[in-house]
Amino acid sequence: MKLVSLLMLSFLINSSLSAQTKPVRKDVVIKGKIQFLNPEPYTRFNKVFIYTMNGADKVMVDSTPIKPNGEWQLKLKNVLPAFYKVDIASWDRATIFSDGNIIIDSRGYDTAKMKIKNPPYVFVEGSDANNFINLADHLVYMNYQQTIAAGKEMYYASKDADTTWSAYLKGKNPYDALNTEFIDRIKVLIRAYRDKPEVVYALGMINWEKNQDLILPILKNLNKKYPWFKDANEFRTDMENRIAQAKLLKSGKPIPAVSYPDDKGSLKGFEQYKGKVLLVDFWASWCGPCRQAVPKVKELYSKYQDKGFDVVSISIDDSKTAWRKAMSEENMPWQQWLSPDKNKTMSTFLFSGIPTLYLIDRNGNILRSFTGFTDDLPKIVEQQFDKKS
């Protein structure tokens, strides 16, 4: 009797392990109901799209119109568990995990008289994996709401004649405090679900460079435990590539040898700037902070160009028309290049947000990179020209 029980236990354990390593492909139904459809003249947006992600680009898998009563339904056929993005009527967005059927009820069109870009929280009814995504997304949502509230408080404090309140908030730095709290909460969630495939979703929310010791062991374990799980395999490959590339972008290393077309279509590279201190500015026409930084870059250019300082702006625009229009509006007096492959450019220079700037010395070596036009950038540029020959 004991032998039979042990054999049965062994069979159950092996079956469970097999289920983990060899999941069954199946059809997954995703459906929902939207509360407010887009009115005229925006009814063309009353559709639902489902995507996979390829780097920073979305790849559409399927779409469907939303019925007049707000209901919609899509089906993923013969799929393994994986992450997908769902866009509902161009208002609501959700990430889902395709390990079972899913229901997504959402608000839809913003009926408020004054519409602001503050997307609502969307709860996904589904598996335990989708509940993990719900938890992670709620942390993101609450962090965003708290950041908005902190911004409002700082604004009203700045209007008060008594500067005590404003000075207190500046010293407290609420944005940094909120970011630290968010990262701490996400890390607790990651540690609690470290053995589950869905944890990959939260791993993408923390800085890969600062958290290698946390992320890589989890990915290696997932790769071993769930070899079929494409999202974890791609994440690990991408991260290892990033780590290797980061070593090539350290201070003192030569700027990558790349070439991009200028506004006349001629290929240009960094070699033409040897002997100069060069600021490389990655930007795009649609990027507000990029456009706001242009006057500051112009000040640097005007102050140091006669001393051997130059600038080149490299756009990651998809639209040449938008790029040319922005160039005309900003009237930047230095060379303008356009990346033909923004994903490759972003992976080569390791940035996900813009503006990103690289300061290059006279020998073509990297001095430092900057995320945004920071206060210390002008100081470091100045130091290059204060050095004694």
C-alpha positions, -999 to 999 in steps of 0.1 A, spaced: 0 0 0 29 24 9 46 15 -24 14 24 -44 11 57 -25 47 66 -32 44 57 -69 12 78 -71 29 107 -53 59 105 -77 35 105 -107 17 136 -94 50 154 -88 63 145 -123 30 155 -138 31 189 -121 67 195 -132 58 185 -167 29 209 -167 53 237 -157 79 230 -184 55 219 -212 23 241 -211 -5 233 -234 -13 257 -262 -49 269 -261 -74 294 -273 -78 324 -250 -110 346 -251 -106 382 -241 -138 402 -238 -151 432 -220 -175 461 -220 -167 498 -223 -189 523 -204 -186 553 -227 -180 550 -265 -163 577 -284 -189 602 -298 -188 618 -332 -165 628 -348 -143 602 -330 -164 570 -336 -136 556 -358 -116 550 -325 -143 526 -312 -121 496 -316 -101 473 -295 -65 463 -305 -43 436 -291 -5 438 -295 27 420 -287 58 441 -280 90 440 -301 114 463 -283 97 497 -282 74 489 -311 40 473 -309 31 445 -333 -7 442 -338 -21 407 -333 -58 413 -338 -85 440 -336 -123 442 -334 -149 470 -335 -168 477 -303 -205 470 -305 -230 499 -300 -238 485 -265 -201 487 -256 -193 450 -257 -163 435 -275 -145 402 -278 -112 389 -292 -97 354 -293 -60 344 -292 -57 311 -310 -34 282 -300 -11 304 -278 13 298 -249 11 320 -218 27 353 -227 22 391 -222 0 411 -245 -11 448 -246 -47 457 -251 -58 491 -263 -95 499 -258 -110 528 -278 -77 547 -276 -86 555 -239 -80 525 -218 -49 502 -218 -41 470 -200 -14 443 -200 -27 407 -199 -12 373 -194 -26 347 -218 -30 317 -195 -68 317 -194 -99 337 -204 -100 373 -195 -126 400 -189 -118 437 -191 -145 463 -182 -134 499 -186 -146 535 -186 -137 545 -222 -143 581 -234 -136 608 -209 -170 625 -204 -156 653 -183 -158 688 -198 -120 693 -193 -101 662 -205 -67 656 -190 -41 628 -196 -47 609 -164 -56 574 -175 -79 554 -151 -69 522 -134 -81 492 -154 -87 459 -135 -83 426 -154 -106 397 -144 -86 365 -150 -60 342 -136 -37 345 -106 -10 358 -131 -33 386 -142 -40 394 -106 -3 399 -102 -4 424 -131 -33 441 -114 -12 446 -82 18 459 -101 -3 483 -122 -21 496 -92 12 506 -77 21 524 -109 -13 541 -109 -11 552 -73 24 565 -77 13 586 -107 -17 600 -87 6 609 -58 31 625 -81 3 647 -96 -8 656 -61 28 665 -51 31 687 -81 -1 706 -72 11 710 -37 45 724 -48 27 748 -72 4 762 -46 32 765 -21 52 785 -46 23 810 -47 22 815 -10 38 847 3 52 828 32 81 808 17 83 783 46 60 758 30 77 759 -4 112 757 11 101 727 32 88 709 1 119 716 -19 141 702 9 119 672 12 120 665 -26 87 647 -28 93 633 -63 124 614 -52 106 602 -21 77 589 -41 100 571 -66 119 554 -38 87 543 -21 74 529 -55 106 510 -62 105 495 -26 69 483 -31 76 468 -65 107 450 -51 86 434 -24 61 422 -50 90 408 -71 104 389 -42 70 374 -34 65 362 -69 101 355 -79 94 319 -91 64 328 -112 65 337 -150 44 368 -145 71 384 -123 88 395 -156 62 422 -159 74 439 -127 111 433 -134 106 457 -163 96 485 -139 129 487 -121 162 500 -133 180 471 -150 215 487 -144 211 493 -107 193 460 -100 213 434 -118 218 414 -87 181 411 -82 169 406 -118 194 382 -133 191 354 -108 153 355 -112 155 354 -150 180 325 -149 157 306 -126 127 313 -148 146 302 -179 154 269 -162 120 263 -148 100 276 -177 121 271 -208 91 277 -231 85 312 -217 96 335 -245 92 368 -225 117 357 -198 141 344 -224 140 377 -244 143 398 -212 174 379 -201 190 382 -236 182 419 -238 195 425 -204 228 407 -210 232 426 -242 226 459 -223 252 449 -197 278 442 -224 269 474 -242 271 495 -210 307 485 -207 313 501 -241 297 533 -231 316 540 -199 336 573 -195 368 571 -215 354 547 -241 352 558 -278 318 569 -290 302 541 -311 311 544 -347 277 550 -363 265 570 -393 231 587 -399 216 606 -428 215 644 -424 186 666 -436 199 663 -472 202 626 -470 240 624 -468 255 599 -443 275 615 -415 295 602 -386 313 614 -355 347 613 -370 343 648 -385 343 662 -349 377 649 -339 395 678 -321 363 693 -308 342 688 -277 310 675 -290 275 673 -274 253 646 -290 216 653 -284 191 625 -290 156 640 -294 123 639 -313 98 664 -326 71 651 -303 92 653 -271 83 683 -250 114 682 -227 136 679 -258 121 710 -273 124 728 -240 161 720 -238 169 735 -272 174 771 -259 198 758 -232 218 739 -258 218 771 -280 233 790 -250 261 765 -247 267 765 -284 269 802 -286 292 805 -256 317 779 -266 315 773 -304 345 796 -311 366 776 -286 360 743 -302 326 731 -291 300 716 -314 266 700 -312 248 673 -333 212 665 -328 200 629 -337 163 625 -340 144 592 -334 113 606 -352 93 581 -373 80 610 -395 104 629 -417 78 656 -421 74 661 -384 112 661 -380 117 687 -407 89 709 -393 104 708 -358 139 716 -372 124 747 -389 106 758 -358 136 754 -335 162 768 -360 191 749 -345 225 761 -360 242 727 -359 240 695 -378 207 675 -377 207 637 -383 178 613 -384 180 577 -371 167 552 -397 161 526 -369 152 541 -336 152 508 -317 188 501 -329 198 536 -319 182 533 -285 199 500 -278 233 512 -292 233 542 -269 212 526 -241 184 550 -236 147 547 -233 138 583 -226 147 615 -244 164 639 -244 195 618 -237 228 636 -243 264 624 -246 294 647 -241 324 636 -261 360 648 -257 384 660 -284 397 625 -290 362 611 -296 359 595 -262 328 596 -239 331 620 -211 296 614 -197 260 608 -206 230 627 -193 193 619 -190 178 652 -198 195 686 -198 207 685 -162 222 714 -142 257 699 -141 259 696 -179 269 732 -185 294 730 -157 311 699 -172 312 716 -206 328 747 -190 355 725 -173 366 712 -207 376 748 -218 390 758 -184 416 731 -186 451 743 -192 468 730 -224 
